[in-house]
Amino acid sequence: MAKTYAPKQTTTHGHLVQVRDIELYYEEYGAGKPLVLLHGFGGCTQNWHPFITSLSARYRLIIVDLRGHGHSTNPRNTFTHREAAQDVFLLLEKLGIGQFSAMGMSSGGMTLLHMATSQPKRIDSMVLISATSHFPDQARTIMRRASFGTMPPVVKEMYRECAKRGDEQIHQLITQFNAFAENYDDMNFTAQSLSAISARTLVVHGDRDNFFPVEIPVSIYRSIPNASLWIIPGGDHVPIYDATVPFTSTALQFLDGNSN
């Protein structure tokens, strides 16, 4: 039975819901089986907008701003993927959603790994885009040195568009990103822990990812029992926006292959 609540509407499709100590923003499109979409760090629901038309024709999309991102709040100003996973589960409870499929890019995919290992029966199928089981040294170096001034222009633009509370929010997010460099607990999945995942899983990764070398997605693919692997030649971190990469059709074909 779905729980009742009174969401605060921010756009035609968007709502804010109280989840523990934060307000979590989500957008909903389409109808049918639920498909949860999670953005990468520093991003927001807008990162999924280019794919909404195709995906919402087949699924009920639940697109979430992770804590502290976009319209979602985060008064404690700390971020772990484990806690983000708990937030999303609490949102889905409020929406009365039991089983679902999901896609996550980068931090969104890492959040899904926490979700799929902590409550494996909830996720029927998922697509992990540029995710990782742990932070290798090369990623920690980038995280430690990151600042708004040194970000590539396209990343700066994303932060500015997605940080609905302006420069203060950007500063908070970059501080949280820097903190990942010294965190060895949040992303620490072993082959054994990943083997608990029961969701049909498509691992998508660029072979030129500067954060997570290609050996990591290969290891994730080998550790998850029912996984498929798509390595995109020449692709760097989150390579799904390249017009030559048939992301939407490939993802839909994979998700639609679910017999449930």
N, C-alpha and C positions, 0 to 999 in steps of 0.2 A: 504494500500500500504506500503510495507516494506521500511524503510529508508535505504539509502545507506551510508556506512562508510568503512573505510580502517583499519581493525583490524591488529594489529601486532601479527604475529604468533610466539608462543614460543615452541610448540611441534606440532606433527602431528595433534592433536585434540584441541590444546589450542590456545587461542587468548587473547590479551589485548585490552581493549576498554576504551576510555576516557569517564568517567561519572562524571559530575560536576567537583570537584577538585581532583578526584582520577582516577587511572587506575585500572579497574576491570578486573580480569582474569576469563575466563570460558573455559570449555571444552565441546565439542559437539560430541555425538555418536548416531548412529542409525537414524531411520526415523519414520515418523508417527506423532501421537499426541504428543505435547511437554510435557515433564515431567521434572520439575525443581527440582534439588537436592541441598540441603543446609546442610553444615557440622556443627559441634558443635564448641564451642569456643576453640581457640588454634589449630584447625584442618585445613583442606584444602580439595581440590577436591579429594585427594588421599584416604580420608576416605570412599569414595563411590566406589573406584576401585574394591573391591571384588564382587560388585553386578552388575557391568557394563554389563557383558556378557548376563546375564538373562534379565535385564531390557531393554537393547538396542535392543533386539530381538523383542520387542513389542512397544517401544516408542522412540521418538526423545529426547535424554537426553541433558539437559542444566545443567551442573554441575558448580557451582559458588564458587570462593574464595571470602568470605565476606571481606569487607573493612579491610585492614591491615593484612589480613591472606594470607598465601601462596605467590603467585605472585602479589596479589592486594596491592595497596599502600594506605596510610592513613596519609597524611602530618600533619593533625591536632592532631593526636594521641589521639583521643577520639572515643568511640564506644557506640552506643545505637542500640538496635534492631529495633527501629522505623526508624532510619536513614538507617540501613542496608536494611530494607524493601523498602525504597524509591530507594536505589541504584539498587536493583534487578528489580523493575518496570521500571526504566530508561533503564537498559540493555535490558529488553524484548521489550521495544519500539524500540530500535535500531535494534533488530532482527525481528521486524515486527510481534511479537507474541501477540495475543489478549488473548484468553482463554487458560488455561493450567491446568494440574494437578501438584501436588508437593509433595515432602517429605522432612522433615527436622528433624535433630537430635539435641536435646538440644537447643543451641542458634539458630540453623537453624529452629527448630520448633517454637521458640519464634518469630523469624523474620516472619514466615508464619502467626502467629496469628495477627501481625500488618498488613500484606498484606491482609488477609482474612476479617479483620474488616474494613479496609480503602477502599478497592475496592472489595466488596464481589462477584460481578458478574464475576470477572476475573477467579476465581479458581473453577474448576468443582469438583475436589475431592482432598483430601490431607491426608497425613499420618504424624501425630505428634509423634515423638519418644522422650520420656523423656523430654518433654517440660513442661512449667509451666505458670500459669496465673500471678504469683507474686513470689517474693523471700521471702521464710519463714526464720525465724531466723536461723535455722540450716544451710541453704545455705549461708546466710550472714556471719556467723561465718567462714565457709570454705573460702569464697571469701576474707574476711578481712585478714586471716592468710596465704593465699596462697603465696608460693615462689617456685622458680624452685627447690631448694634443698629439699623441703619437698614433692614434687609431687611423686606419685607412679611411678615406673620405666616405666610402659607402657605409662603413660601420658608424661613423660619426652621424651621418644622416639618419640612420636607423635609430640610434639612441635619441636624437633630437625629436624625431617623429613619435617615438614610442613613450618617451618620458613626459607624461601628461602634467607632471608637477614641476617641470622645468629643470634648471641647473642643479638644484638641490637633490632632486631624484637621480640625475645623472651621476653626481658625486657619490651618492650612497651606493649606487649599483657598481661603480668602478671600485669603490672600497671593498665591497663584498666579493667582486671578481678577484681583486688582489689577494684576498684572504684564502681563496681556493689553493694558492700556492703552498700554504702551510698546513692544509687539511688532508690528513691521510686516512680518515675514518669514513667520510661521507661516500666517496666513490672508491670502493675496495672490494669489488666482486671477484670471486675466484671461479674457476671452472665448476667446482662443486656447487657453489651457490647459484650460478646461472643454470645448472642442470635441473633446478627445481621449477623452471619456467615451463608452463604447459601451453602457452599461447603459440599459435603458428606465427613465426617471426620472419620478417624480411629485413635483413641488415643491409643498409645502403651507405656507401662510403666512397669518397673520392680518393684516388691513389696518390694525390699530391696534398693531402690534408696536412697543414702545418702544425696543428695541435696534436692529432692522434694518428700516428703512422699506421699504414695499412695492415700491419701485423695484428693490431688490436681488434679491428672488426672481424678479421679471419678467425681469431681466437674466440670471439663472442659467438660467431656462427658455429664453430665446432663444439662449443660448450652447451648451447641451447638445443634440446633434443629435436625440435621440429622447426628448424630454421632454413632459410634460403639466403643466399649472398649475392649482392649486386655491387660490384666494384666499378665505379665510373672512371674510365680512362681520362687522365688529365684533369680530373675534378679536384677542387680543393675543398675547404670546409663548407658544408651545406651546399653541394653543387646542383641543387634541384631547380634553380631559377634560370639556368642556361637553356635557351630555346631549343638547343639540339638534344637535350636530355629528355626523353619521354617519361617524365616522372609521373604525371597524373594517370596516364593510361596504364603504366606498369603497376603503380600502387593499387589502382582500382581492380586490375586483373588479379592481383594477389589477394586483396581483401575479399573480392567476390568469390574466390575459390574456397572460402570458408563454407563448410557444409552445414554450419549451425544456423 
